[in-house]
């Protein structure tokens, strides 16, 4: 007698080819709440430990992306919101802020309007030190034992970094003033 394979099937029988799994459908529902893929993956039943990776992978799946886009379109349609109506609201908010002489609010509305237009504002974040180099580590955060293990080259690099980060009259690492 052949053993039957003990496979789990989604409620209601087999998943049809091209359909989302139950977890994927739940992920889409949760993602539409706030756009947070990590939280949505956790809420959909994926491991909290791997939720960030799972969320990112799910967003790359074409059928999941299509379901999210369809959900977002439905929400926008239900609210009768288009990109154009949002831009009009931002312009109205800016004009009201100017009329009330609330310039910070006017500037923020203008900034938001610019961000809604492709290519107007591009956010850039530098993940590195000055000029793309390594992120400086303060010598004060190192123990004497750690400093003693540094090579001459590493000590020279640390000294160079401290010159670019610390002002000339900041004193040495021992706390004594230089140039007395």
The 8 nearest C-alpha neighbors of each residue, nearest first, counted from 0:
[[1, 2, 3, 4, 5, 6, 7, 8],
 [2, 0, 3, 4, 5, 6, 7, 8],
 [1, 3, 4, 0, 5, 6, 7, 8],
 [4, 2, 5, 1, 6, 0, 7, 8],
 [3, 5, 6, 2, 1, 7, 8, 0],
 [4, 6, 3, 7, 2, 8, 1, 9],
 [7, 5, 4, 8, 3, 9, 13, 12],
 [6, 8, 5, 9, 10, 4, 13, 12],
 [9, 7, 13, 12, 6, 10, 14, 11],
 [8, 10, 12, 11, 13, 7, 14, 21],
 [11, 9, 12, 8, 13, 21, 14, 7],
 [10, 12, 9, 13, 8, 14, 21, 15],
 [13, 11, 10, 9, 8, 14, 15, 7],
 [12, 14, 8, 15, 9, 11, 10, 16],
 [13, 15, 16, 18, 12, 9, 20, 19],
 [14, 16, 18, 17, 13, 19, 12, 20],
 [15, 17, 18, 14, 19, 13, 20, 62],
 [16, 18, 15, 19, 62, 14, 20, 61],
 [19, 17, 16, 15, 20, 14, 62, 24],
 [18, 20, 23, 24, 21, 17, 62, 63],
 [21, 19, 23, 22, 24, 18, 14, 9],
 [20, 22, 24, 23, 25, 19, 9, 10],
 [23, 21, 25, 20, 43, 24, 26, 44],
 [22, 24, 26, 20, 25, 21, 19, 27],
 [25, 23, 21, 27, 26, 22, 19, 20],
 [24, 26, 28, 22, 43, 23, 27, 29],
 [27, 25, 23, 43, 29, 39, 24, 28],
 [26, 28, 30, 24, 25, 29, 67, 31],
 [29, 27, 25, 31, 26, 30, 24, 32],
 [28, 30, 39, 26, 32, 31, 27, 25],
 [31, 29, 34, 27, 39, 32, 28, 35],
 [30, 32, 28, 29, 33, 34, 27, 71],
 [33, 31, 29, 30, 34, 28, 35, 39],
 [32, 34, 35, 31, 30, 29, 39, 36],
 [33, 35, 30, 31, 36, 32, 29, 39],
 [34, 36, 33, 38, 37, 30, 39, 32],
 [37, 35, 54, 39, 38, 30, 40, 34],
 [38, 36, 51, 50, 54, 40, 39, 35],
 [37, 39, 41, 40, 35, 36, 42, 50],
 [38, 40, 29, 36, 42, 30, 26, 41],
 [41, 39, 43, 54, 37, 50, 42, 38],
 [40, 42, 45, 38, 47, 43, 44, 39],
 [41, 43, 39, 44, 40, 38, 29, 26],
 [44, 42, 40, 26, 25, 41, 22, 45],
 [43, 45, 41, 42, 46, 40, 22, 47],
 [46, 44, 41, 40, 43, 50, 47, 49],
 [45, 47, 48, 49, 50, 41, 44, 40],
 [48, 46, 50, 41, 49, 45, 40, 51],
 [47, 49, 46, 50, 51, 45, 41, 52],
 [48, 50, 46, 52, 47, 51, 53, 45],
 [49, 51, 47, 53, 37, 40, 41, 52],
 [52, 50, 37, 54, 53, 49, 55, 36],
 [53, 51, 55, 49, 54, 50, 56, 37],
 [52, 54, 50, 56, 55, 51, 57, 49],
 [55, 53, 36, 57, 37, 51, 40, 56],
 [54, 56, 52, 58, 53, 57, 51, 36],
 [57, 55, 53, 59, 58, 54, 52, 60],
 [56, 58, 54, 60, 59, 55, 53, 63],
 [57, 59, 55, 56, 60, 64, 54, 63],
 [60, 58, 56, 57, 61, 55, 64, 63],
 [59, 61, 57, 63, 58, 62, 64, 56],
 [62, 60, 64, 63, 65, 59, 58, 66],
 [61, 63, 65, 64, 60, 66, 19, 17],
 [62, 64, 66, 60, 65, 61, 67, 58],
 [63, 65, 61, 67, 62, 66, 58, 60],
 [66, 64, 62, 68, 63, 67, 61, 69],
 [65, 67, 63, 69, 64, 68, 70, 62],
 [68, 66, 70, 64, 69, 65, 27, 71],
 [69, 67, 65, 71, 70, 66, 72, 64],
 [68, 70, 66, 72, 67, 71, 65, 73],
 [71, 69, 67, 73, 68, 72, 66, 74],
 [70, 72, 68, 74, 73, 69, 67, 75],
 [73, 71, 75, 69, 70, 74, 76, 68],
 [72, 74, 76, 70, 71, 75, 77, 69],
 [73, 75, 77, 71, 76, 72, 70, 78],
 [76, 74, 80, 72, 78, 73, 77, 79],
 [77, 75, 79, 73, 78, 74, 72, 80],
 [76, 78, 74, 79, 75, 73, 80, 72],
 [77, 79, 75, 80, 76, 74, 73, 81],
 [80, 78, 76, 77, 75, 81, 74, 84],
 [81, 79, 75, 78, 84, 76, 85, 82],
 [80, 82, 84, 83, 85, 75, 79, 76],
 [81, 83, 85, 84, 86, 80, 115, 87],
 [82, 84, 86, 81, 85, 87, 80, 88],
 [85, 83, 87, 81, 86, 82, 80, 88],
 [84, 86, 88, 82, 83, 87, 89, 81],
 [87, 85, 89, 83, 88, 84, 112, 82],
 [86, 88, 84, 90, 89, 85, 83, 91],
 [89, 87, 91, 85, 86, 90, 92, 84],
 [90, 88, 92, 86, 91, 87, 108, 93],
 [91, 89, 93, 87, 88, 92, 94, 86],
 [90, 92, 88, 94, 89, 93, 95, 87],
 [93, 91, 89, 95, 90, 94, 88, 96],
 [92, 94, 105, 90, 96, 108, 91, 95],
 [93, 95, 91, 97, 96, 92, 90, 98],
 [96, 94, 98, 92, 97, 93, 91, 99],
 [97, 95, 101, 99, 105, 93, 98, 94],
 [96, 98, 100, 94, 99, 95, 101, 105],
 [97, 99, 95, 100, 96, 94, 101, 93],
 [98, 100, 96, 97, 101, 95, 102, 94],
 [101, 99, 97, 98, 102, 96, 105, 95],
 [102, 100, 96, 99, 104, 103, 97, 105],
 [101, 103, 105, 104, 100, 106, 97, 96],
 [104, 102, 106, 105, 101, 107, 96, 108],
 [105, 103, 107, 102, 106, 101, 96, 108],
 [106, 104, 93, 102, 96, 108, 103, 107],
 [105, 107, 109, 103, 104, 108, 102, 110],
 [108, 106, 110, 104, 109, 105, 111, 103],
 [109, 107, 111, 105, 93, 110, 106, 89],
 [108, 110, 112, 106, 107, 111, 113, 105],
 [109, 111, 107, 113, 112, 108, 106, 114],
 [112, 110, 114, 108, 113, 109, 107, 115],
 [111, 113, 109, 115, 110, 114, 108, 89],
 [112, 114, 110, 115, 116, 111, 119, 109],
 [113, 115, 111, 116, 112, 120, 110, 119],
 [116, 114, 112, 113, 111, 117, 86, 82],
 [115, 117, 113, 114, 119, 118, 112, 120],
 [118, 116, 119, 115, 114, 120, 113, 121],
 [117, 119, 120, 116, 121, 114, 113, 115],
 [120, 118, 113, 117, 116, 114, 121, 115],
 [121, 119, 114, 118, 113, 122, 117, 116],
 [120, 122, 123, 118, 119, 114, 117, 124],
 [123, 121, 120, 124, 114, 119, 125, 118],
 [124, 122, 121, 125, 120, 126, 127, 118],
 [123, 125, 126, 122, 127, 121, 131, 128],
 [124, 126, 127, 123, 131, 128, 129, 130],
 [127, 125, 124, 128, 131, 134, 133, 132],
 [128, 126, 131, 134, 133, 125, 132, 129],
 [127, 129, 134, 132, 133, 131, 130, 135],
 [128, 130, 131, 132, 127, 134, 133, 135],
 [131, 129, 132, 128, 127, 133, 125, 134],
 [130, 132, 127, 128, 129, 133, 125, 126],
 [133, 131, 128, 130, 129, 127, 134, 135],
 [134, 132, 128, 127, 135, 131, 129, 130],
 [133, 135, 128, 127, 136, 132, 129, 126],
 [136, 134, 133, 128, 137, 160, 157, 161],
 [135, 137, 138, 134, 140, 157, 160, 141],
 [136, 138, 139, 140, 135, 141, 161, 157],
 [137, 139, 141, 140, 136, 157, 172, 146],
 [138, 140, 137, 141, 172, 142, 136, 173],
 [141, 139, 138, 137, 142, 136, 145, 143],
 [142, 140, 138, 139, 145, 146, 143, 137],
 [141, 143, 145, 144, 146, 140, 139, 138],
 [144, 142, 146, 145, 147, 141, 148, 139],
 [145, 143, 147, 142, 146, 148, 141, 149],
 [146, 144, 142, 148, 147, 143, 141, 149],
 [145, 147, 143, 148, 149, 144, 142, 141],
 [146, 148, 144, 145, 149, 143, 150, 142],
 [149, 147, 145, 146, 150, 144, 143, 153],
 [150, 148, 146, 147, 153, 154, 151, 145],
 [149, 151, 153, 152, 154, 148, 147, 155],
 [150, 152, 154, 153, 155, 149, 156, 148],
 [151, 153, 155, 150, 154, 156, 149, 157],
 [152, 154, 156, 150, 155, 151, 149, 157],
 [153, 155, 157, 151, 156, 152, 158, 150],
 [156, 154, 158, 152, 153, 157, 151, 159],
 [155, 157, 153, 159, 158, 154, 160, 152],
 [158, 156, 154, 160, 159, 155, 153, 161],
 [157, 159, 155, 161, 156, 160, 154, 162],
 [160, 158, 156, 162, 157, 161, 155, 163],
 [161, 159, 157, 163, 162, 158, 156, 164],
 [160, 162, 164, 158, 165, 163, 159, 157],
 [163, 161, 159, 160, 165, 164, 158, 166],
 [162, 164, 160, 161, 165, 159, 166, 158],
 [163, 165, 161, 162, 160, 166, 135, 159],
 [164, 166, 161, 162, 163, 169, 167, 168],
 [165, 167, 169, 168, 164, 162, 163, 170],
 [168, 166, 169, 165, 162, 170, 177, 163],
 [169, 167, 170, 166, 177, 176, 178, 165],
 [170, 168, 166, 167, 165, 171, 176, 177],
 [171, 169, 176, 168, 177, 175, 174, 172],
 [170, 172, 173, 174, 175, 176, 169, 177],
 [171, 173, 174, 139, 170, 138, 175, 169],
 [174, 172, 171, 175, 170, 176, 139, 177],
 [173, 175, 172, 171, 170, 176, 169, 177],
 [176, 174, 173, 170, 171, 177, 172, 169],
 [175, 177, 170, 179, 174, 178, 171, 168],
 [178, 176, 170, 179, 175, 168, 171, 169],
 [177, 179, 176, 168, 170, 167, 175, 169],
 [178, 177, 176, 175, 168, 170, 169, 171]]
